[in-house]
Amino acid sequence: MGTDEKGRKSKKKDERKSEMSKGMGRAFNTPLGVYFKAESSLARFELSQTTPSEQHALLANQTARALLTNDVSTSTCPTLCLYRLLAYEAPSINGGTQSILYVREGIGEFVPMGYQLIDSTPIYCSKLPSFCGANVPFYRYYRLNTTAIHHAYSFNISLTIPPFFVPEGIPLCYMWGSVPRISRQPAAPLSLVSDAQLVDLTLYVNNKEGSFFDTYLTTKTASEVAGKGYRKVRVFGQVLTQPDPECHSLRILRQAIDDQPTGVFKRYDSKLIANHTSEQLNLPYEKYAYDGEQFYCAATHGACGATVPLYKFFNYLKIDSEYSTTFQIPYGAVAYPKYNQPLCYIWSPTYEYVEEGSGDLLDSSSDPLDGSGELLEENSGQGSGIDLITNV
């Protein structure tokens, strides 16, 4: 390659970095706060860059920064490292408080019936702590009353929010503590599993009633369960069917079936049992037996790229094992085997890990990065890490 060509490419690369830095500064320019407005006995909590009204107050005088842009490609944080937060407004009941529910797009979080999506400024945050330098956890709280569920939020889980709001325990995502800058430090090595190793973990329900109704969470495909009278509800996430030697924080989930077609305790139920819990295969009057299916999930949030918590409940009204990716106990159910603790963490339905060179986490809108955080020309055959964003 001639000297002039090299000079043009170097200049082009510098211009791209300059534009990305400008975009990053604009995206993080204004801090976000959790503002609340007292209405009757509860309050409405929402994220905002400015005070929404004279009746609103900033919670605990705390703020953080997030990506606030439709074009996240202007940041140096790969989009696969980010969640987009969607805001839903609860229906008003008897003129009462309309709670705001923030959920992470793309992982199938439960949104109650009647909630309406709010057309607001897109908010992006990091899926994992330290990814792109994000270090401020964003927590969701909930409170159940006789008519509805209400939500609150904070950047500090030790913060008590009256009356009786309960923190979910696991951050929705992570934001930034101050204006970030592009780091020129090498990215830390990451133990991430390849998406080629993952399979969908899908929720099905059957067409039976009473104690024969079954919620079935499995790696089997729709065609494999269709003959048994099941219909697909949604994909919960992804799991490993074989252990990954590079991922040292795995748990085993095994499928068990209780099939009692007759008798006083007749029932049909499938349930997942984790190898790390003290849960017994059978309690009195149960006849569960392992059916041979097993798969792997992560023991801790963020391990090997798994970010979606998997909660398990048992519904005594339906005699049915149920599951969720948020800690919201279904009517008639109890958390099982432990309160507010997930069985494990699974990979998002949209998780991708493309091994390029020595292992960049990329998507089609991300530029390849070299180990020093420098942008590379496409198809250069280099790459050894994820660019970091640090706080100044």
C-alpha positions as CSV (number, residue, x, y, z in Angstrom):
1,M,0.0,0.0,0.0
2,G,1.4,3.4,-1.0
3,T,2.2,6.2,1.5
4,D,-0.7,8.4,0.2
5,E,-3.2,5.6,0.7
6,K,-2.0,4.9,4.2
7,G,-2.3,8.6,5.0
8,R,-5.8,8.8,3.7
9,K,-6.9,5.7,5.7
10,S,-5.2,7.1,8.9
11,K,-7.0,10.4,8.4
12,K,-10.3,8.7,7.8
13,K,-9.9,6.7,11.0
14,D,-9.1,9.8,13.0
15,E,-12.1,11.5,11.6
16,R,-14.3,8.6,12.5
17,K,-13.0,8.5,16.1
18,S,-13.5,12.3,16.4
19,E,-17.1,12.0,15.3
20,M,-17.7,9.0,17.6
21,S,-16.3,11.0,20.6
22,K,-18.5,14.0,19.7
23,G,-21.5,11.7,19.5
24,M,-20.6,10.1,22.8
25,G,-20.4,13.4,24.5
26,R,-23.8,14.5,23.2
27,A,-25.4,11.2,24.2
28,F,-24.2,11.5,27.8
29,N,-24.5,15.2,28.1
30,T,-27.4,15.4,30.6
31,P,-27.7,13.2,33.8
32,L,-30.8,11.2,34.4
33,G,-32.6,11.3,37.8
34,V,-35.5,9.2,39.3
35,Y,-38.2,11.7,39.9
36,F,-41.4,11.0,41.9
37,K,-44.7,12.7,42.2
38,A,-46.8,12.0,45.3
39,E,-50.4,11.1,44.4
40,S,-52.8,9.8,47.1
41,S,-50.9,7.2,49.2
42,L,-48.4,6.2,46.5
43,A,-46.1,8.0,44.1
44,R,-45.3,7.9,40.4
45,F,-41.6,7.2,39.7
46,E,-40.0,8.0,36.3
47,L,-36.6,8.6,34.7
48,S,-36.1,12.1,33.4
49,Q,-33.4,14.5,32.3
50,T,-35.3,17.4,33.9
51,T,-37.9,17.9,36.6
52,P,-41.2,16.8,34.9
53,S,-43.4,19.2,36.8
54,E,-43.4,21.4,39.9
55,Q,-45.0,18.5,41.8
56,H,-42.1,16.2,41.1
57,A,-39.0,15.8,43.3
58,L,-35.6,14.1,42.7
59,L,-35.3,10.9,44.6
60,A,-32.4,10.9,47.1
61,N,-30.6,13.6,45.1
62,Q,-29.1,10.8,42.9
63,T,-28.4,10.9,39.2
64,A,-26.7,8.8,36.6
65,R,-25.9,8.9,32.9
66,A,-27.2,6.7,30.1
67,L,-27.0,6.7,26.3
68,L,-29.9,8.9,25.1
69,T,-29.8,8.6,21.4
70,N,-31.6,6.7,18.6
71,D,-28.2,6.1,16.9
72,V,-26.3,4.1,19.4
73,S,-23.8,3.3,16.7
74,T,-22.3,6.8,17.5
75,S,-21.0,5.3,20.8
76,T,-18.0,3.0,21.0
77,C,-20.0,0.5,23.2
78,P,-21.2,-2.3,21.0
79,T,-25.0,-2.5,20.8
80,L,-24.9,-6.1,21.9
81,C,-23.6,-4.8,25.3
82,L,-26.6,-2.6,25.8
83,Y,-30.3,-2.8,26.8
84,R,-32.9,-0.4,25.5
85,L,-35.3,0.5,28.3
86,L,-39.0,0.8,27.3
87,A,-41.4,2.7,29.4
88,Y,-45.0,1.5,29.9
89,E,-47.7,3.5,31.7
90,A,-50.2,1.6,33.9
91,P,-54.0,2.2,33.4
92,S,-55.5,4.6,35.9
93,I,-57.8,2.9,38.5
94,N,-60.4,5.1,40.0
95,G,-58.3,8.1,39.1
96,G,-55.3,6.9,41.1
97,T,-51.6,6.9,40.4
98,Q,-50.5,5.7,36.9
99,S,-47.3,3.7,37.6
100,I,-44.4,3.6,35.1
101,L,-42.9,0.2,34.3
102,Y,-39.5,0.1,32.7
103,V,-38.6,-3.1,30.9
104,R,-35.6,-4.3,28.9
105,E,-36.4,-4.6,25.2
106,G,-35.8,-8.0,23.6
107,I,-35.9,-10.4,26.6
108,G,-39.6,-10.9,26.9
109,E,-40.3,-9.2,30.3
110,F,-43.9,-9.4,31.5
111,V,-46.0,-6.3,30.9
112,P,-49.4,-6.5,32.6
113,M,-52.6,-6.2,30.5
114,G,-53.7,-2.6,29.8
115,Y,-50.2,-1.0,30.1
116,Q,-49.5,1.4,27.2
117,L,-46.0,2.0,25.7
118,I,-44.9,5.6,26.2
119,D,-43.3,7.4,23.2
120,S,-40.3,8.8,25.0
121,T,-36.5,9.5,24.5
122,P,-34.7,6.1,24.0
123,I,-32.6,5.1,27.0
124,Y,-29.8,2.7,26.7
125,C,-27.7,1.1,29.5
126,S,-25.2,-1.6,29.9
127,K,-26.2,-5.2,30.4
128,L,-23.3,-5.9,32.7
129,P,-21.3,-4.0,35.3
130,S,-17.9,-2.7,34.0
131,F,-19.0,-3.3,30.4
132,C,-18.0,-0.1,28.7
133,G,-17.2,1.4,32.1
134,A,-20.8,1.3,33.4
135,N,-20.8,1.2,37.2
136,V,-24.1,2.5,38.5
137,P,-26.8,-0.2,39.0
138,F,-30.4,0.8,38.1
139,Y,-32.9,-1.1,40.4
140,R,-36.6,-1.7,40.0
141,Y,-38.9,-2.0,43.0
142,Y,-42.5,-3.3,43.2
143,R,-45.5,-3.0,45.5
144,L,-48.7,-5.0,45.3
145,N,-52.0,-3.7,46.6
146,T,-55.5,-4.9,46.2
147,T,-56.0,-3.3,42.8
148,A,-52.7,-3.1,41.0
149,I,-48.9,-3.4,41.0
150,H,-46.8,-0.2,41.4
151,H,-43.2,0.3,40.5
152,A,-40.4,2.5,41.8
153,Y,-36.7,2.9,40.9
154,S,-33.4,3.9,42.4
155,F,-29.6,3.7,41.9
156,N,-29.1,2.4,45.4
157,I,-30.6,-0.9,46.6
158,S,-30.2,0.1,50.2
159,L,-32.6,3.0,49.7
160,T,-35.9,2.3,51.4
161,I,-38.9,3.6,49.4
162,P,-42.2,3.8,51.4
163,P,-44.8,2.5,51.5
164,F,-43.5,-1.1,51.4
165,F,-41.8,-1.1,48.0
166,V,-39.7,-4.2,47.6
167,P,-36.4,-4.1,45.5
168,E,-36.1,-6.9,42.9
169,G,-32.5,-7.5,44.0
170,I,-30.9,-7.7,40.6
171,P,-30.3,-4.5,38.6
172,L,-32.2,-3.9,35.4
173,C,-29.0,-2.7,33.9
174,Y,-26.0,-0.4,34.6
175,M,-25.5,3.3,33.9
176,W,-22.6,5.6,34.1
177,G,-21.6,7.8,37.1
178,S,-20.2,10.8,35.1
179,V,-19.4,11.9,31.6
180,P,-17.5,9.0,30.0
181,R,-14.6,9.2,27.6
182,I,-13.2,6.6,25.2
183,S,-10.5,4.5,26.9
184,R,-7.3,3.6,25.3
185,Q,-6.8,0.8,27.7
186,P,-6.9,-2.8,26.5
187,A,-10.2,-4.5,27.1
188,A,-10.2,-7.1,29.9
189,P,-10.5,-10.7,28.6
190,L,-14.1,-11.9,28.8
191,S,-15.3,-15.5,29.2
192,L,-18.3,-15.4,26.8
193,V,-19.9,-18.4,25.2
194,S,-20.4,-18.5,21.5
195,D,-24.0,-18.1,20.4
196,A,-23.5,-21.2,18.2
197,Q,-23.4,-23.3,21.4
198,L,-26.8,-21.9,22.6
199,V,-30.3,-23.2,22.1
200,D,-33.6,-21.6,22.8
201,L,-35.3,-22.1,26.1
202,T,-39.0,-22.0,25.2
203,L,-42.1,-21.8,27.4
204,Y,-45.1,-24.0,26.3
205,V,-48.5,-24.6,27.9
206,N,-50.8,-27.5,27.3
207,N,-54.6,-27.5,26.6
208,K,-55.6,-29.4,29.7
209,E,-57.5,-28.0,32.7
210,G,-57.2,-28.3,36.5
211,S,-54.3,-30.3,37.9
212,F,-53.4,-31.6,34.4
213,F,-52.6,-28.1,33.2
214,D,-48.9,-27.8,32.6
215,T,-46.4,-25.0,32.1
216,Y,-43.4,-26.6,30.2
217,L,-40.0,-24.8,30.0
218,T,-37.8,-26.8,27.7
219,T,-35.1,-26.8,25.0
220,K,-37.4,-28.9,22.8
221,T,-38.8,-27.4,19.6
222,A,-42.5,-26.7,18.9
223,S,-42.6,-29.7,16.5
224,E,-41.3,-32.0,19.2
225,V,-44.0,-31.0,21.7
226,A,-46.9,-30.3,19.4
227,G,-48.1,-34.0,19.4
228,K,-48.4,-33.7,23.2
229,G,-51.0,-30.9,23.0
230,Y,-48.7,-28.0,23.9
231,R,-48.6,-24.5,22.3
232,K,-45.7,-22.1,22.3
233,V,-46.0,-19.0,24.5
234,R,-42.6,-17.4,24.1
235,V,-38.8,-17.9,24.1
236,F,-37.5,-17.1,27.6
237,G,-33.8,-17.0,26.5
238,Q,-31.0,-19.3,25.6
239,V,-29.1,-22.0,27.4
240,L,-26.2,-24.4,26.9
241,T,-26.9,-28.1,26.2
242,Q,-23.2,-28.9,26.8
243,P,-20.8,-27.4,29.3
244,D,-18.4,-24.8,28.0
245,P,-14.8,-25.4,29.3
246,E,-14.2,-21.7,29.3
247,C,-17.2,-20.9,31.4
248,H,-16.5,-22.0,35.0
249,S,-19.7,-20.7,36.6
250,L,-22.4,-23.1,35.3
251,R,-25.4,-24.8,36.9
252,I,-27.3,-27.8,35.7
253,L,-31.1,-27.8,35.3
254,R,-32.8,-31.2,34.9
255,Q,-36.3,-31.8,33.7
256,A,-38.6,-33.9,35.9
257,I,-42.2,-35.1,35.2
258,D,-45.0,-36.1,37.6
259,D,-47.5,-38.0,35.6
260,Q,-50.4,-39.4,37.7
261,P,-53.4,-39.9,35.4
262,T,-55.6,-41.5,38.1
263,G,-56.0,-41.6,41.9
264,V,-56.7,-39.1,44.6
265,F,-53.6,-37.0,43.7
266,K,-53.9,-37.2,39.9
267,R,-52.0,-34.6,38.2
268,Y,-49.5,-33.8,35.4
269,D,-46.6,-31.4,36.0
270,S,-43.1,-30.7,34.6
271,K,-40.5,-28.9,36.7
272,L,-36.9,-28.0,36.5
273,I,-34.6,-28.9,39.4
274,A,-31.2,-27.2,39.8
275,N,-28.2,-29.2,41.0
276,H,-27.1,-26.5,43.5
277,T,-30.3,-26.4,45.5
278,S,-31.6,-28.6,48.3
279,E,-34.9,-29.1,46.5
280,Q,-36.0,-32.8,46.8
281,L,-37.2,-34.6,43.7
282,N,-40.4,-35.6,45.5
283,L,-42.5,-34.3,48.4
284,P,-45.3,-36.4,49.9
285,Y,-47.8,-37.6,47.2
286,E,-45.5,-36.5,44.3
287,K,-44.1,-38.9,41.8
288,Y,-41.6,-36.9,39.7
289,A,-39.1,-38.7,37.6
290,Y,-36.3,-37.3,35.6
291,D,-37.0,-37.5,31.8
292,G,-33.4,-37.2,30.6
293,E,-33.4,-33.6,29.5
294,Q,-30.8,-31.4,31.1
295,F,-29.1,-28.1,30.2
296,Y,-26.8,-25.5,31.7
297,C,-27.2,-21.9,32.8
298,A,-24.9,-19.4,34.7
299,A,-24.6,-19.3,38.5
300,T,-24.2,-15.5,38.7
301,H,-25.5,-12.4,36.8
302,G,-23.2,-11.6,33.9
303,A,-21.2,-14.8,34.1
304,C,-20.2,-15.9,30.5
305,G,-22.6,-13.3,29.1
306,A,-25.8,-14.6,30.8
307,T,-27.9,-11.7,32.1
308,V,-31.5,-12.9,32.3
309,P,-32.6,-14.2,35.7
310,L,-34.8,-17.4,35.7
311,Y,-37.3,-17.5,38.6
312,K,-39.3,-20.5,39.5
313,F,-42.7,-20.6,41.3
314,F,-45.2,-23.3,42.4
315,N,-48.8,-22.6,41.9
316,Y,-50.9,-24.5,44.5
317,L,-54.2,-23.6,42.9
318,K,-53.1,-25.2,39.6
319,I,-50.6,-27.7,40.9
320,D,-48.2,-26.3,38.4
321,S,-44.6,-25.2,38.3
322,E,-44.3,-21.8,36.7
323,Y,-41.4,-19.6,35.6
324,S,-40.6,-15.9,35.0
325,T,-37.7,-13.7,34.1
326,T,-38.9,-11.1,36.6
327,F,-39.6,-11.6,40.3
328,Q,-43.4,-11.1,40.2
329,I,-45.2,-13.9,42.0
330,P,-48.2,-15.2,40.1
331,Y,-51.6,-15.4,41.9
332,G,-51.8,-18.5,44.0
333,A,-48.1,-19.3,43.7
334,V,-45.1,-19.2,46.0
335,A,-41.4,-18.6,45.0
336,Y,-39.6,-21.9,44.9
337,P,-37.1,-23.1,46.1
338,K,-36.1,-19.7,47.6
339,Y,-37.7,-16.3,47.8
340,N,-36.4,-13.6,45.4
341,Q,-33.5,-15.8,44.3
342,P,-33.3,-17.0,40.7
343,L,-32.5,-20.6,39.9
344,C,-29.7,-19.2,37.6
345,Y,-29.2,-16.8,34.7
346,I,-29.8,-17.6,31.1
347,W,-28.7,-15.8,27.9
348,S,-30.9,-13.2,26.3
349,P,-32.9,-14.3,23.2
350,T,-30.9,-11.7,21.2
351,Y,-27.5,-12.7,22.6
352,E,-24.7,-13.0,20.0
353,Y,-21.0,-13.5,20.4
354,V,-19.0,-13.5,17.2
355,E,-15.4,-14.7,17.6
356,E,-13.3,-12.4,15.4
357,G,-9.5,-12.7,15.9
358,S,-9.1,-13.3,19.6
359,G,-12.8,-12.7,20.5
360,D,-14.6,-9.4,19.9
361,L,-18.2,-9.0,20.9
362,L,-19.7,-7.5,17.8
363,D,-22.8,-7.0,15.8
364,S,-23.4,-5.7,12.3
365,S,-23.5,-2.1,13.5
366,S,-20.3,-2.2,15.5
367,D,-16.8,-1.4,14.3
368,P,-14.1,-4.0,15.0
369,L,-11.7,-2.8,17.7
370,D,-8.1,-3.5,18.4
371,G,-6.7,-4.3,21.8
372,S,-5.9,-0.6,22.5
373,G,-9.3,0.7,21.8
374,E,-8.4,1.9,18.3
375,L,-10.8,1.5,15.5
376,L,-9.6,-0.7,12.7
377,E,-10.5,-0.8,9.0
378,E,-13.0,-3.6,8.2
379,N,-11.6,-7.0,7.2
380,S,-8.2,-6.1,8.7
381,G,-8.0,-9.5,10.4
382,Q,-7.2,-8.0,13.8
383,G,-9.1,-7.5,17.0
384,S,-8.6,-8.6,20.6
385,G,-11.2,-6.9,22.9
386,I,-14.1,-4.7,23.6
387,D,-13.5,-0.9,23.7
388,L,-14.1,0.5,27.2
389,I,-15.7,3.7,28.3
390,T,-14.4,5.1,31.5
391,N,-15.5,8.0,33.7
392,V,-13.7,11.3,33.9
